[in-house]
Every structure is written in structure tokens, then in C-alpha cells.
Amino acid sequence: MKLSIYPNPTKGLFLVELDKEWMGTHLQVVLLTSHGDALTKRSLTVGTEEFDLSNYPAGVYLLQFVVGEESQIWKIVKY
């Protein structure tokens, strides 16, 4: 299953894109600070979802993807 995050690094806006192989999967996405504090939580489906870090300072943020009992974390850099 393909998942894309771009642009990374970002000035503020970035996209998460899920291909059609994710169809029927309950995917939860949590945007976190580098300290682990949750900024937003969403359920995603197939397609593209926009996230906005424009109101947050430059730094490293984390995107946690959760499917069932499994999770994966990606780093997002805002400059």
C-alpha cells in the first residue's frame, strides 16, 4: 500500500496521499509536536488530505499513522 507525504520539508502546508489499496482500511492519523503532544487527529480514506502547520513554529513534527494495533511515525520538517 502506497502512502506519500509532500512537500517535506514544508513551509506550512503538506499533503498526505493514499492510493486505492487503502480502500476499506480504517486509518487514523495524529499530528504531533516533537514532544509528543497531539495537535490534530483525523481518520483518512483513499485520496489526498491537506495538513496545515502555518500557525506553528518551524521545527520537527511527527505524523503517526495507526491501523488497528499497528502504528508508524513519519517526521515532517517545517522551515
N, C-alpha and C positions, 0 to 999 in steps of 0.2 A: 504494500500500500504506500502510495506516494504522498508526502507532506512537504510543502515548500513554504519558507518564510523569507520575505524580501520586502524592501531592501534591508540588509543587515551588514554594516551599521546603518542607522537611520537618523534623520533629523527630528522625527516625531511620529510620522505615520508609517505603519508597515502592514503587510498583508500576510495572512495565513491561508494557504490554498490546499484544499483536499481534493484528491481525484475521486472518480466514481467508485473505486474499490472500497471506499469508506462507507458507502451507502448501507444503511441499516445498523451502523455502529453507533453506540452512544458514546460520544467523545466529549469530555469535559476539559476546558482549557482555563487555567488560572494564571493571570499575570501577576508576578510577584516582584517586590523590590529585591535587591541583592541580600537583604537581611531576612527574607522570607515572609514579609508582610504582604498580604493579598491586596491588590489594587482593584481587580475585577475578576469575575468568574462567568464563563459562558459555556453553553452547550453548542457544539458545532456540528454541521452536517456537510454534505458534499458542496463544493464551491469555494468561494473566496470570502473571507471575513476581514474587515479592517480594524486595526487597533490603533489607538492614538496616545502617544506619550508626550505630546506637545506641552502639556501643562506640568510635566515633571522635569526635574533637573537632569542634566547629562549624567551618564553613568551606565552601569550594567544592570539589566533587568532579566528576570527569568520567566520563561513560559513553561508551565507544567501541563503536560497532556496526560489525561487519565482515561483509561479504558478498563472498566471492571476493576480488578485488583492490581493492574499494571500501570506504571507511570514512567514518563520520560521527561527530562528537563532540557530545554534549549536556552542558550544565552542570547540576549538581544542587547546590542550596544547602541545607546543614544548619545550623539555628539552635539 
